[in-house]
Amino acid sequence: MDHTVVHFEIPAKNPEKLRKFYSEVFGWKIEKGSEEMSGGMEYWLIGTVPVDKNMTPTRPGINGGMYKKTDNKMKPVNYISVESADEFADKIKKLGGKILVPKQEVPQVGWTVIAEDPEGNQIAILQPLRP
């Protein structure tokens, strides 16, 4: 597996305002997601490229999401695809990173861990579900 960015997230104080901004600037398709998919939080799906029925991009590019910012310190984060969330969380810790949000399931997607690198930059790993 390539360990590449597969998803991004943008925190927003005013999601409707940012939805309009990104839609009009870049032509992105941004739609509010279901509460079931997002664990009950306000979450918008950002489509920068078309996807198939499994939500896999049909041409090069990545899609993302936007959520309500609850803290001014929240910054955009990139999700990197990995084979094992547990294994890579251990690597992050061993190499000087810090786990901010431990492994959690994202229904119909996989498992994520949110971390900081040794310089305090936020990163996330995603272990996708296997068909």
C-alpha positions as a Markdown table, in Angstrom:
| # | Residue | x | y | z |
|---|---|---|---|---|
| 1 | Met | 0.0 | 0.0 | 0.0 |
| 2 | Asp | 1.2 | 3.5 | -0.8 |
| 3 | His | 1.1 | 5.7 | 2.3 |
| 4 | Thr | -0.4 | 8.7 | 0.6 |
| 5 | Val | -2.8 | 11.4 | 1.6 |
| 6 | Val | -6.3 | 10.0 | 1.0 |
| 7 | His | -8.6 | 12.6 | 2.8 |
| 8 | Phe | -8.4 | 16.1 | 4.2 |
| 9 | Glu | -10.5 | 18.0 | 6.7 |
| 10 | Ile | -11.1 | 21.7 | 7.2 |
| 11 | Pro | -12.4 | 23.0 | 10.5 |
| 12 | Ala | -14.8 | 26.0 | 10.1 |
| 13 | Lys | -16.3 | 28.5 | 12.4 |
| 14 | Asn | -19.0 | 29.1 | 9.8 |
| 15 | Pro | -19.3 | 25.9 | 7.7 |
| 16 | Glu | -22.0 | 27.5 | 5.4 |
| 17 | Lys | -19.8 | 30.4 | 4.7 |
| 18 | Leu | -16.7 | 28.2 | 3.9 |
| 19 | Arg | -18.9 | 25.8 | 1.9 |
| 20 | Lys | -19.9 | 28.8 | -0.3 |
| 21 | Phe | -16.3 | 30.0 | -0.5 |
| 22 | Tyr | -14.7 | 26.7 | -1.6 |
| 23 | Ser | -17.6 | 25.9 | -3.9 |
| 24 | Glu | -17.4 | 29.2 | -5.7 |
| 25 | Val | -13.6 | 29.4 | -5.8 |
| 26 | Phe | -12.8 | 25.8 | -6.8 |
| 27 | Gly | -16.2 | 24.4 | -8.0 |
| 28 | Trp | -16.0 | 21.8 | -5.2 |
| 29 | Lys | -19.2 | 19.9 | -4.4 |
| 30 | Ile | -19.9 | 20.3 | -0.7 |
| 31 | Glu | -22.9 | 18.6 | 0.9 |
| 32 | Lys | -23.9 | 18.0 | 4.5 |
| 33 | Gly | -23.3 | 14.4 | 5.6 |
| 34 | Ser | -25.6 | 12.2 | 7.6 |
| 35 | Glu | -25.3 | 12.3 | 11.4 |
| 36 | Glu | -25.0 | 8.5 | 11.3 |
| 37 | Met | -21.9 | 8.7 | 9.1 |
| 38 | Ser | -20.3 | 11.5 | 11.2 |
| 39 | Gly | -21.0 | 10.1 | 14.6 |
| 40 | Gly | -23.6 | 12.8 | 15.3 |
| 41 | Met | -21.4 | 15.8 | 14.5 |
| 42 | Glu | -22.1 | 18.4 | 11.9 |
| 43 | Tyr | -20.0 | 17.2 | 8.9 |
| 44 | Trp | -19.9 | 18.3 | 5.3 |
| 45 | Leu | -18.4 | 16.0 | 2.5 |
| 46 | Ile | -16.1 | 17.8 | 0.1 |
| 47 | Gly | -15.9 | 16.4 | -3.4 |
| 48 | Thr | -13.0 | 17.7 | -5.4 |
| 49 | Val | -13.1 | 14.7 | -7.8 |
| 50 | Pro | -15.9 | 12.3 | -8.8 |
| 51 | Val | -16.3 | 9.0 | -6.9 |
| 52 | Asp | -17.7 | 5.5 | -7.6 |
| 53 | Lys | -20.3 | 3.7 | -5.5 |
| 54 | Asn | -17.6 | 2.8 | -3.0 |
| 55 | Met | -16.6 | 6.5 | -2.6 |
| 56 | Thr | -13.3 | 5.9 | -4.4 |
| 57 | Pro | -12.1 | 8.7 | -6.6 |
| 58 | Thr | -12.6 | 7.8 | -10.3 |
| 59 | Arg | -9.6 | 9.9 | -11.4 |
| 60 | Pro | -6.5 | 11.3 | -9.6 |
| 61 | Gly | -7.3 | 13.5 | -6.6 |
| 62 | Ile | -8.6 | 13.4 | -3.0 |
| 63 | Asn | -11.8 | 14.4 | -1.4 |
| 64 | Gly | -12.3 | 15.7 | 2.1 |
| 65 | Gly | -14.6 | 17.0 | 4.8 |
| 66 | Met | -15.4 | 20.0 | 6.8 |
| 67 | Tyr | -16.6 | 20.2 | 10.4 |
| 68 | Lys | -17.6 | 22.9 | 12.9 |
| 69 | Lys | -14.6 | 24.4 | 14.6 |
| 70 | Thr | -14.9 | 24.1 | 18.4 |
| 71 | Asp | -11.5 | 25.6 | 19.2 |
| 72 | Asn | -9.5 | 28.4 | 17.4 |
| 73 | Lys | -6.4 | 26.2 | 17.5 |
| 74 | Met | -8.0 | 23.6 | 15.2 |
| 75 | Lys | -6.1 | 23.4 | 11.9 |
| 76 | Pro | -6.7 | 21.5 | 8.6 |
| 77 | Val | -5.5 | 17.9 | 8.8 |
| 78 | Asn | -4.4 | 15.4 | 6.1 |
| 79 | Tyr | -5.3 | 11.7 | 6.5 |
| 80 | Ile | -2.6 | 9.2 | 5.3 |
| 81 | Ser | -3.6 | 5.7 | 4.3 |
| 82 | Val | -2.0 | 2.8 | 6.3 |
| 83 | Glu | -2.4 | -0.9 | 6.7 |
| 84 | Ser | -2.8 | -0.9 | 10.5 |
| 85 | Ala | -3.8 | 2.0 | 12.6 |
| 86 | Asp | -2.4 | 0.3 | 15.7 |
| 87 | Glu | 1.0 | -0.4 | 14.1 |
| 88 | Phe | 1.4 | 3.2 | 12.7 |
| 89 | Ala | 0.2 | 4.8 | 16.0 |
| 90 | Asp | 3.0 | 2.9 | 17.7 |
| 91 | Lys | 5.5 | 4.1 | 15.1 |
| 92 | Ile | 4.4 | 7.7 | 15.6 |
| 93 | Lys | 4.9 | 7.4 | 19.3 |
| 94 | Lys | 8.3 | 5.7 | 19.0 |
| 95 | Leu | 9.6 | 8.3 | 16.6 |
| 96 | Gly | 8.7 | 11.3 | 18.8 |
| 97 | Gly | 5.1 | 12.0 | 17.8 |
| 98 | Lys | 2.1 | 12.2 | 20.1 |
| 99 | Ile | -1.3 | 10.6 | 19.8 |
| 100 | Leu | -4.1 | 13.3 | 20.2 |
| 101 | Val | -7.1 | 11.1 | 19.4 |
| 102 | Pro | -6.7 | 7.4 | 19.8 |
| 103 | Lys | -8.0 | 4.8 | 17.3 |
| 104 | Gln | -11.6 | 5.2 | 16.6 |
| 105 | Glu | -14.0 | 3.6 | 14.1 |
| 106 | Val | -15.5 | 5.7 | 11.3 |
| 107 | Pro | -18.6 | 3.7 | 10.2 |
| 108 | Gln | -18.3 | 2.4 | 6.6 |
| 109 | Val | -14.8 | 3.9 | 6.2 |
| 110 | Gly | -12.3 | 2.3 | 8.6 |
| 111 | Trp | -10.3 | 3.4 | 11.7 |
| 112 | Thr | -8.5 | 6.7 | 12.3 |
| 113 | Val | -5.9 | 8.0 | 14.7 |
| 114 | Ile | -5.1 | 11.7 | 15.0 |
| 115 | Ala | -1.6 | 12.6 | 16.0 |
| 116 | Glu | 1.1 | 15.3 | 16.1 |
| 117 | Asp | 4.5 | 15.0 | 14.5 |
| 118 | Pro | 7.6 | 15.9 | 16.6 |
| 119 | Glu | 7.2 | 19.6 | 15.6 |
| 120 | Gly | 3.5 | 19.8 | 16.6 |
| 121 | Asn | 2.0 | 19.5 | 13.1 |
| 122 | Gln | -1.3 | 17.6 | 13.1 |
| 123 | Ile | -1.5 | 14.4 | 11.0 |
| 124 | Ala | -4.0 | 11.6 | 10.9 |
| 125 | Ile | -3.8 | 8.0 | 9.7 |
| 126 | Leu | -6.6 | 6.0 | 8.2 |
| 127 | Gln | -6.8 | 2.2 | 8.1 |
| 128 | Pro | -9.6 | 1.7 | 5.4 |
| 129 | Leu | -12.1 | -1.1 | 5.6 |
| 130 | Arg | -11.2 | -4.0 | 3.3 |
| 131 | Pro | -13.9 | -5.2 | 0.9 |
